[in-house]
Amino acid sequence: MRMQPENQWDAVISCRAEYDGIFYYGVKTTGIFCRPSCKSKTPKRENVDFFASAREAMEKGYRPCKRCRPDLLEAAYDPHEQWVREVRELLEKEYHSMWTLDRLARRVGMSAFHLQRMFKKYTGVSPKQYLNRIRVEEAKRLLAGTGQTITEICFAVGFPGLTPFYQVFRRITGLTPRAYRKLCCRK
């Protein structure tokens, strides 16, 4: 049984999750389709089409919303968890880049405030703390296994200078980079 468009519209403007999977809506002006629970900006009613399935929306030329991901199964998808996973993978792969919270947020398509809050909720640490841990682990590997200078290692792992490198390294390991290298060389 298909819902009446008025009821579907009420579900959309109320962001009613209980209608997810029952119908989808597409926004003509953007060419994007969403779940009824999507928290994106509410479109004008005259710009909305309703669909019984995600497949139907895609067949009509709409593409899935990156926020609510209506193309994925309900149980298998938590948009915040997916964003956090993407951010973690990005930081692990590009730890040497000069990341700021704003730059990272733009890269994954969300506000800096929301990214910070969701990342901490799912990982227990801020994106900066997570990035610093990755950088320190890589610095430890380089200190123990290469002849690179501490300055070279500092910049290779993405720190902007020696002072923040020493501060973060000591806070995480309890040792300075030089002391860590000496300790590793004795073993």
N, C-alpha and C positions, 0 to 999 in steps of 0.2 A: 504494500500500500504506500503510495507516494504522499508526502506531506503537502499541505497547501503552501503556496509561496509566502503568504502572510505569516504563517507559523515558522517557516524557515527563516524569514527575515528577523522575526522576534528572537529566534535562537542565535542568529549571527550577532545582533546588536547586544545581546546579553552574554555572549561568549560561552554558551552552554555546552559543556564537554559531553553531556549525555547524548548529544546528537552526532558526535564524531563517528564517522563510519556509516551513518544513516544517510547523510547527504553531504555534499560539498558545494562551495560557492566560488564562482569565478568573477574577477573584476575586469570588466571590458577594457577600461582605460590602461591597465597595467599588463593584462594578459596572464595574470597569476591566479591560481586557484588555491583555496584554503579549506581547513576544517572549520566547523562552526565555532570551535573554542579558540581559534587563533586570536592572539592579542595584538595583531597589527591594527593600524588605524582603520576605523570603520569607514567603508566606502559609501558613496551616495547610492541610494536604493536603485535609481535608474541605471546605474552602471553594473548591476549585479545579475549574473545568471546562476541558476541552481542546477546541480547534477546529482544523479543517483549514485555515481561511482567516480573514483579518481580516473579510471580508464576513460570514461565518457568525457570528462573535462579535458584530458590530454588529447583525445580524438578531435575535440573542437578547437584545438590549438592553444590551450592554456598550459602554462608550465607550473610545476609545484612551487609553493611558497618555501623559502629557505628557513623560515622561522618555525612553522608548524609541521612541515614535511608531510603533507597529506598523501604522498605517494608511498609511504612506508607503513608497515603494519603497526597497529596501535600498541600492542604489548611489547613490541621489540624496539620502541622508539621513545626516548626521553630527550627532547630537544636540548635541554640544558646539559645533560650528561654528554650528549654528542658534541656540543660546543666545547665543553671542558676537555674532552678527549682530543679534539682537533687542536686546541690551544697547547695541550701538553705535547702532542706530536710535533707541532710547529716549534716549540721551544727546545725540544730534544734534538731536533734536526738543525735548527738555526740558532743555537745557543750563543754563537760568536757574534751575532748581529747586535747592534745597539738598540735594544728594545725599550720602548717606553710603554706605559699602560695605554696611552692614547693611540699610539701606533699599532699596538697589538689589537686593541679593540676595533680600530678601523679595518685591520686585516681580516678579522673574523666576522665583521658586520654587526657589532653591538656597541652599546655605550660603555665607556670605561667603568662607570659605577656598577653597571649590571655585570660586566665581566668580572670585576674584582669580587663582587658579592657571590656570584655563582661559582667561581673558581674556588674560593675559600670554602664554600659550603660543601663542595664535592671532594676537595683534596685536603682540606684542613689547613692550607697555607695560601698565601697570596701568590699571584703569578710571579712577582719579583723574588719572593723567597724560593719558589720552585726553580726559577731560572738560576738563582745564585747557587743552589744545591747542585744543579747540573754542571755549572761552570766550575765549582770547587772539585767535584768528582773528576772532571776532565783535567783540571790543573794537577790534582794528586797523581793521576796516571802519568802526566807529562813530567812532573817533578821526579817521580820514581824511575821512569823508564827512558828518559832522554837527557841529553846534555844541554838542552836549551836553557838560556838564562831565565831568571825569574821575571824579568821585564818582558822578554819575548813570550813567555807563557801567559803572563797577565793579559797582554793584548790578543794573543791567539785564542783565548777562551772568552773574550768579549768584554773584559772590564775596561772602563774608560781611562784608568790610571792606576798607579801602584798603591796609592792610599786606599781607595775603596777595595782593591784586591786584597791587601793585607788585612783590612778590617773585617771583611766578609770571611776570608779564609780562616782567620783566627777565631771568629765567632762560631763558625761551624765545626772546626776541627780541634780548637783549643791550642793550636800551634801556629807559628808563623810559617810561611812557605819555606823559608830557609831551614827552620828547625825540622819541618816535616821531611825535607830532602835529606838532611843529615841522619834522621832516624831511619829512613828507608835505606840509605847507603850502608848502614851498620848491619842490616839484616843479611 
